[in-house]
Amino acid sequence: QVQLQESGPGLVKPTQTLSLTCTVSGGSITSNGGYWSWVRQPPGKGLEWMGRVDYVGRISYSPALKSRIAVSRDTTKNQFTLRLNDLTPADTATYYCTGLGSWGQGTQVTVSS
């Protein structure tokens, strides 16, 4: 079973850009059929799928975030990344990476001045 670990800043300011990295171990992000997603959960709310990159590098985004999000991957490091720009306090959430049925532990991101 693969293991995923998110990393990135816990506190960012409004209008700034959030960058998170998901490091995958125990399996390759290029393995056939792998879909690697970012999901977030604001306080008191449900899970929101944000975007994903698949095993051949195809990328898709939530329509609600499409203008502000970028997902990419680094196959040499077995990592995939999230960039979310023009942050507001509404982007405060726990951010998760997930793939092949596994989830990272999540990382709390607070957007505040």
Secondary structure, DSSP 8 states (H G I E B T S, - for coil): --EEEEE--SEE-TTS-EEEEEEEESS-TTSTT-EEEEEEE-TTS--EEEEEEETT--EEE-TTTTTTEEEEEETTTTEEEEEE-S--GGG-EEEEEEETTEE---EEEEE--
